[in-house]
Amino acid sequence: MRRLLLALAGLAVLTGCGGPGGVACPAMAARAGIGLEIEAPLAAKVAKATLDGKDVVLDESTAAVPSTCPSGKPEQACSAQLVRTGAKNGFLDQAGLKLEPMRLSLRLTDAAGVVLVEQDVQLTPKEVFPAGAHCGGGQPQAGVIVAADGAVRQRP
């Protein structure tokens, strides 16, 4: 009887039973913080970004572009390639971020230290759940988008 119960428990874990609504949830959580997106071509000029005086590490943005798939052959796999978009993105971890309106200072400079954009922006963080609210792991996040012309807005 004991072996049967252990086998059933193991089977329940393997099939994802027992999660909220019978759905298996991944063991992951979101990060609390502020995302930053800088559109091309402005991004090419930006060497340093700060949010409230804290440095934000910038990465080059990429997008998936589908490749051609063999027509009429559904059994063959299709693929996609990552291509650079000319934009940049980063994320500033902020433990203790609250789900209420806040003001944030943004500063972008070029390699010579010349200020390209310096502006305050009003943000309201939202709770983000990486695998859906039913799985938990939510954290407050907000995002800032800097357009090619330097206009700053909150990410929707």
N, C-alpha and C positions, 0 to 999 in steps of 0.2 A: 504494500500500500504506500509505503514511504517513497519507494522508487517511482511509483506512478505519479505521486504528487510533485516530486522533483522534475520529472519529465514534462508534466503539464505546465509547471511554472517556467521551465526553460523554453517550451514551445510558445508560451504567451509572450515572453521577452523577445524571442526571435521574430514573431509575427507582428509585434508592435501593439499587442492588446494591452489594455490597462492604461493607456494614455488618455488624455481628455477626449471624450467622444470616440474612443477606440482608435485614435490617430496617433502614430508614433511621432514624437517630437525630438529634434536633434538637440544635442547638448551644446548649445551656443547661446550667446547673448549679444545684444548691441552694445556699442560704446557710447558713453555720454560725451557730447561735445559738439563742435561747430565744424561743418564742412565748408570748404572754399573751392569755388570753380571760377577759373579765369578763362574767358573765351579768346580764341585766336582773332586777330593777329596780335592783340595786346600781350597775350601770354608769352610770346617770344621775347619781349623786352623785359619781362619781370625776372629779376634775380633773387629778390627777397620779399617775403610776405609776412606781416605781423597782424595778429588780432589781439587787441587790448595789450599791445606791447610784447606779446609772446610770439616767438618765431614759429612759423608753420612750414614744415617740410613739404616742398612741392614736387609732384611727380608729373610726368607727361601723360596726358589723357589718351586713351585708345578707344577704338570702337571695333566691334566685330563686323566684318564684311563677308557675306556668304560667297562661296566660290560656286562655280557651275556644277550642277549635279547631272549625272548621266540620265538623259530623258528616257523614259520607258523602262528603267531598271530600278524599281523600288527597293530591291534587295541590296543595292550598293549604297554605301554610306556617303553622305555629303559632308563637306567640311566648311570651316570659316577661318578667316585670317584676321589677326589683330593689326590694325593700322593706326598710326599716330594721327590725331585730329588737329594738332597745332595748339590745343588748349592745355591748361595745367590744372591740377587739383591737389588738395591737401586736406588734412583733418587735424583739428586741435582738440585733444582730450581735455575735458573739463568735468572732473568729478564734482558732484554737488550742484550741477546745472538744474535749474527749476523750470517747471512748466508754466512760466509767466513771462510777460513782456520784459525785454531787456534792451539796453543800448550797447552797441559794440563798436569799437574803433578799428578801422581797417587802414592799413598802409602798405602800399606796393612801391618798391624801388627798383631801379635798374642796377646794372653791375657797377656803375660809377657812384651809386648812392643817391641819384636824382630821384625825387619823389614823382611817381607816375600817377598814383591815386592815393588820396588821403581823405577819408570820409567816415562819418559815424552812420550807423544803420540801426534801425529798430527791428528787433527780431522777437518772435515768440516760438520757443522750442516746442516740439511735438514729441509724444512718446512713440518710439519706433520699436517694432517687434520683428526680429529677423526671420522668424518662421510662423508669424501670425500670433495674434493676441492669445489664442487658445493655448499656445505653448509657453507663454511667459517670456522672461528674459528681456523685457522692454527697458529702454533707457531714453532720457530726453535728448533730442538732437535738433539742431537748426542748421540752416545752410545759407551761405552768401554766394551770389552769382555776380561776377564783374563782367559786364558786356564789353565787346570790342572797343566801344567808344569811351569806356571808363565808368559808365553808369552802374550804380550798385543797387541791388535789390535782394530781398529775401527769397530763398528757394521755396517754391510752393510745396 
